[in-house]
Amino acid sequence: MAEIVALVQQAAATGQRIKAVGAGHSFTDIALTEGIQLSLDALTGLQSVNRATGEATFAAGTRLYDIPALLAPYGLAMTNLGDINVQSLAGAISTGTHGTGLRFGGIATQVTALTLVDGAGTVEHVSATENPELFSAARVGLGALGIITSITLACVPAFRLHAVERPEGLNSVLDGLTQRMASVDHFEFYWFPHTEVALTKTNTRSEASPWEHKRVDAGSRPLHPARRFLDDTLMSNTVFSALCSVTARIPQSIPRVNSIASKLTGNRAFADASHRVFATERRVRFREMEYAVPLESLPRALADLKAMIERKGYNISFPVEVRCAAADDIELSTASGRLTGYIAIHQFRATEHTDYFHSAEQIFLRFGGRPHWGKWHYLDAESLQPLYPEFEKFCILRQVADPQGIFGNAYLDRVLLPLPSVR
Ligand SMILES: Cc1cc2nc3c(=O)[nH]c(=O)nc-3n(C[C@H](O)[C@H](O)[C@H](O)COP(=O)(O)OP(=O)(O)OC[C@H]3O[C@@H](n4cnc5c(N)ncnc54)[C@H](O)[C@@H]3O)c2cc1C
């Protein structure tokens, strides 16, 4: 902590900019800087647990994949996660990282307190009762309000997830989508462009003992390691990567390949500890754009995206991912103030993405979409301001927390209102 304070004070005194970086897993340049880049990889681990409240405090650089083992001795778990676990905790909350589930917010909604070093080098401990305005905004702070050094999460008793994954007709999934999302714990689906198939994933929470599966049916057991390797490593990564490389060279083959892929994936049921179901391995390199739209607009936005892909004749090898989240009260959260549906589009790294992403963005914006802060988008402060009722409030708080703009970078210069004193 003292080293971070000294670095920040030195940056402020010399007019340098300083940027914390987590796992570097954002698709945008949000963690890049021409000044000092501060890795928090050495600031990791569990600092304390309040057994009475279930709150656990972690050093900010702790990777999400380390958290389950750190919480296990206390019988606790994070209540929801996104679909990978390599991010740092501070990086994940700072960009509004989320999973799926209409009763569950993004990871930042699990935060009950934070410690950060502000632009003057002052250590601020913030929570709903201590400096609540800064606390609220810093939960999804884009790295603009200070260097976070520790994060307290409201955890829940460890639980299992019962997962059912199966292909379904896209139209039947879109009919009644919002009711379906409301009626289960965690629902998401992947639509394979150029097909009418959606791979649905429904995860149901249970507090059952991890040993219960010995007495019940196969669908309530963890995946056999060989099946996990076949589905999640070989098919979803190795084979998929090879297919992407081939289809990048022969784009006309994509519709046929997608049609075959949509028949080969999915169709399994299993149960396991929550973190082993939420997070998957992603080894194929791609670019991603994700927009948050009001939940009720989700089916129409997806239908428009599908029509646009057909009209423009794009060949898209990657599935489109559709998720949802509860409304929250965080200033720059993509789910701020509204029940939210998420649509994520991807393009293989070797394939040109710009046209497709621009065209999709125009559709998402027609529905009042808000871009994920860590994924591709082309918006600036002027276009973002009307999307967030509390946008100006956030920028004013930034002015107070970091009057010299030392935590700024090119990305923040683009997406936030300028600080009067920033160079
Ligand atoms: C394969 C893949 C899958 C993904 N899946 C999902 C998903 O399921 N759901 C989802 O919502 N997102 C997802 N993302 C996006 C990802 O969760 C976010 O981009 C996240 O911010 C990455 O975390 P990180 O630790 O790499 O942060 P970085 O990219 O390193 O940094 C992100 C921001 O956090 C700031 N930051 C980092 N540490 C600190 C600190 N200590 N104090 C202050 N600011 C800090 C940085 O300055 C920067 O502004 C995915 C990304 C990839 C590559």
The ligand as a Gaussian input file, in Angstrom:
#p B3LYP/6-31G(d) Opt

LIG

0 1
 C      -12.145000     -14.470000     -23.119000
 C      -12.841000     -13.372000     -22.370000
 C      -14.064000     -13.644000     -21.763000
 C      -14.737000     -12.631000     -21.081000
 N      -15.942000     -12.932000     -20.486000
 C      -16.642000     -11.947000     -19.891000
 C      -17.916000     -12.205000     -19.288000
 O      -18.377000     -13.348000     -19.224000
 N      -18.598000     -11.166000     -18.777000
 C      -18.129000      -9.883000     -18.837000
 O      -18.819000      -8.972000     -18.398000
 N      -16.900000      -9.614000     -19.326000
 C      -16.166000     -10.607000     -19.857000
 N      -14.917000     -10.324000     -20.380000
 C      -14.376000      -8.960000     -20.202000
 C      -13.516000      -8.891000     -18.934000
 O      -14.177000      -9.442000     -17.824000
 C      -13.232000      -7.420000     -18.577000
 O      -12.646000      -6.775000     -19.660000
 C      -12.356000      -7.283000     -17.314000
 O      -12.182000      -5.921000     -17.032000
 C      -10.974000      -7.909000     -17.442000
 O      -10.364000      -7.921000     -16.173000
 P       -8.807000      -7.665000     -16.045000
 O       -8.376000      -8.040000     -14.686000
 O       -8.120000      -8.286000     -17.187000
 O       -8.784000      -6.072000     -16.174000
 P       -7.865000      -5.178000     -17.135000
 O       -8.302000      -5.399000     -18.534000
 O       -6.444000      -5.379000     -16.818000
 O       -8.313000      -3.724000     -16.660000
 C       -9.643000      -3.292000     -16.845000
 C       -9.843000      -1.944000     -16.149000
 O       -9.729000      -2.138000     -14.740000
 C       -8.811000      -1.197000     -14.230000
 N       -8.147000      -1.758000     -13.076000
 C       -7.517000      -2.938000     -12.967000
 N       -7.031000      -3.077000     -11.727000
 C       -7.359000      -1.946000     -11.044000
 C       -7.149000      -1.488000      -9.737000
 N       -6.502000      -2.217000      -8.846000
 N       -7.628000      -0.283000      -9.394000
 C       -8.305000       0.479000     -10.285000
 N       -8.551000       0.094000     -11.529000
 C       -8.079000      -1.110000     -11.910000
 C       -7.844000      -0.926000     -15.359000
 O       -7.146000       0.300000     -15.174000
 C       -8.821000      -0.864000     -16.509000
 O       -9.461000       0.377000     -16.506000
 C      -14.193000     -11.318000     -21.024000
 C      -12.950000     -11.048000     -21.608000
 C      -12.268000     -12.074000     -22.277000
 C      -10.933000     -11.777000     -22.894000

